[in-house]
Amino acid sequence: MSIALAAGDALIVTDVQNDFLPGGSLAVADSTAVIPVLNRYIACFRARRLPVFATRDWHPPNHCSFSPQGGPWPPHCIANTPGASFPAGLELPADVHIVSKADTPEQEAYSSFGGGRLHALLQAAGSRRLFIGGLTTDYCVLNSVKDALRLHYAVFLLVDAVRAVNAQPDDGCRALQEMTRLGAVRIRYEELSV
């Protein structure tokens, strides 16, 4: 398969934040491996003047997903802290569209489309095909892909630029299977016509 980028395409870099990287409060195995791969995708989109979106968890300190509030996760990606920042090695362009989510105490938002802002920005940009990678395969990427398909975008899942939490050992594999079953097309960087 060879995929040529064209007008109407957009790249979505999902939740690549310090707290999900080694040393972070919710570190994901092998998560740093997505950064150089995503940088290659970002360079391709920039070269073609196609939009790049970066989503981020932007939690208040008392977010409902945190274990002190009865949620499943340790506190992570608290707004305006180093853990919520994008890593220095992620080469986001100056004109990147940053979308914050899960930024109120009582609302979880695994999907990048939570709150509707991303969808509105994509519509304003005329985006029809979305190329989605980042963290994590089995939570934020999965739910973002599901919502994108529900909103009638064509979705390309960047399988070389995602990693899973794997709370259960096969969660990542199951998420990949579900996204494919729902209509996402799995691609790797080598399959882009660059």
C-alpha positions in Angstrom: 0.0 0.0 0.0 1.2 3.5 -0.8 -0.7 6.5 0.7 -0.2 9.9 -0.8 -0.9 12.9 1.4 -3.3 15.5 0.0 -5.4 18.5 0.9 -7.9 17.5 3.6 -5.4 15.4 5.5 -4.5 16.2 9.1 -2.1 14.6 11.6 -3.2 14.1 15.2 -0.5 13.5 17.8 -2.3 12.1 20.8 -1.2 12.8 24.4 2.6 12.4 24.0 3.3 14.0 27.4 6.1 13.6 29.9 4.0 11.7 32.5 3.5 8.9 30.0 7.2 8.6 29.3 9.9 6.9 31.4 10.1 8.6 34.8 6.6 10.0 34.5 3.8 9.2 37.0 2.0 6.9 34.5 4.9 5.7 32.3 4.1 3.5 29.3 6.5 0.8 28.3 8.6 1.8 25.2 6.8 5.1 24.9 9.8 7.1 23.9 10.0 5.0 20.7 7.0 6.9 19.3 8.8 10.3 19.3 11.2 9.9 16.4 8.6 8.2 14.3 6.0 10.9 15.0 8.7 13.5 14.2 9.0 11.9 10.7 5.2 12.1 10.2 5.3 15.7 11.4 8.0 16.7 9.0 5.9 15.1 6.1 2.8 17.1 7.0 4.8 20.3 7.5 6.5 19.9 4.1 3.0 19.7 2.5 1.6 22.5 4.6 -1.0 20.2 6.1 -2.2 20.8 9.7 -0.8 19.1 12.8 -2.9 18.8 15.9 -1.5 17.8 19.3 -3.8 16.7 22.1 -3.0 16.6 25.8 -4.5 15.6 29.1 -4.7 18.8 31.1 -6.1 17.6 34.4 -6.9 19.6 37.5 -5.2 18.2 40.7 -8.5 16.6 41.9 -9.4 15.0 38.6 -12.0 12.1 38.8 -9.6 9.6 37.1 -7.0 9.9 39.9 -6.8 7.2 42.5 -7.3 9.6 45.5 -10.7 10.5 44.0 -11.5 6.8 43.4 -10.3 6.6 39.8 -8.1 4.0 38.2 -4.9 6.1 37.6 -2.2 7.8 39.7 -2.3 11.6 39.4 -0.8 12.5 36.0 -0.7 15.3 33.4 -1.7 18.0 35.9 -2.2 21.3 34.0 0.9 23.6 34.0 3.2 21.0 35.5 6.3 19.4 33.8 4.5 16.1 33.6 1.8 17.6 31.4 4.3 19.1 29.0 5.2 17.7 25.6 8.7 16.2 25.7 11.5 18.4 24.4 12.3 15.9 21.6 8.8 16.0 20.0 9.3 18.4 17.1 5.9 20.1 17.0 5.6 22.9 14.5 5.2 26.5 15.6 1.7 26.5 14.2 0.6 23.3 15.8 -3.1 23.3 17.0 -3.0 22.3 20.7 -6.2 20.7 22.1 -6.5 20.2 25.9 -8.9 17.7 27.3 -10.2 16.3 30.6 -9.6 19.7 32.2 -12.5 19.7 34.6 -12.5 17.6 37.9 -15.6 15.6 37.1 -15.1 14.8 33.4 -12.9 12.0 32.0 -12.0 12.4 28.3 -9.9 9.6 26.8 -10.9 10.7 23.3 -9.2 13.7 21.7 -12.7 14.7 20.6 -14.0 15.2 24.1 -15.6 18.6 24.4 -15.9 19.0 20.7 -13.1 21.5 20.1 -10.9 19.2 18.0 -13.9 18.4 15.7 -14.6 22.1 15.2 -10.9 22.8 14.4 -10.8 20.0 11.9 -13.9 21.1 10.2 -12.6 24.7 10.0 -9.4 23.3 8.4 -11.4 21.2 5.9 -9.9 18.0 7.2 -11.4 14.7 5.9 -8.7 12.1 6.5 -7.0 11.8 9.9 -3.6 10.2 10.6 -3.6 9.3 14.3 -0.7 8.2 16.5 0.6 8.7 20.0 -0.3 7.4 23.5 -1.9 5.2 24.4 -3.1 2.5 21.9 -5.7 1.1 24.3 -7.1 4.3 25.8 -6.7 7.7 24.2 -5.8 6.5 20.7 -8.5 3.9 20.7 -11.2 6.3 21.8 -10.0 9.1 19.5 -10.1 6.7 16.5 -13.6 5.5 17.5 -14.9 9.0 17.7 -13.2 10.1 14.5 -14.9 7.2 12.6 -18.2 8.0 14.3 -17.9 11.5 13.0 -17.3 10.1 9.4 -13.6 10.9 9.1 -11.4 8.4 7.2 -8.8 7.2 9.7 -5.3 6.0 9.2 -3.8 4.5 12.4 0.0 5.0 12.6 0.8 1.6 14.1 4.5 2.4 14.2 3.8 5.4 16.4 1.5 4.1 19.1 2.2 2.2 22.4 -0.2 0.6 24.9 -0.7 0.8 28.7 -1.6 -2.9 28.7 -3.3 -2.9 32.1 -4.2 -6.4 30.9 -1.5 -8.1 28.8 -3.4 -8.1 25.5 -5.2 -4.7 25.7 -3.1 -3.1 23.0 -3.6 -6.0 20.6 -7.3 -6.0 21.3 -7.5 -2.2 20.7 -5.7 -2.5 17.4 -8.1 -5.3 16.3 -11.1 -3.2 17.3 -9.9 -0.1 15.5 -9.3 -2.1 12.3 -12.7 -3.8 12.6 -14.4 -0.4 12.9 -12.7 0.8 9.7 -9.4 2.4 10.6 -6.6 1.6 8.1 -3.3 0.6 9.7 -0.2 2.1 8.1 3.5 2.6 8.8 5.7 5.5 7.8 7.2 3.6 4.9 3.8 3.3 3.3 3.5 7.1 2.9 4.3 8.4 -0.5 6.9 10.9 0.4 
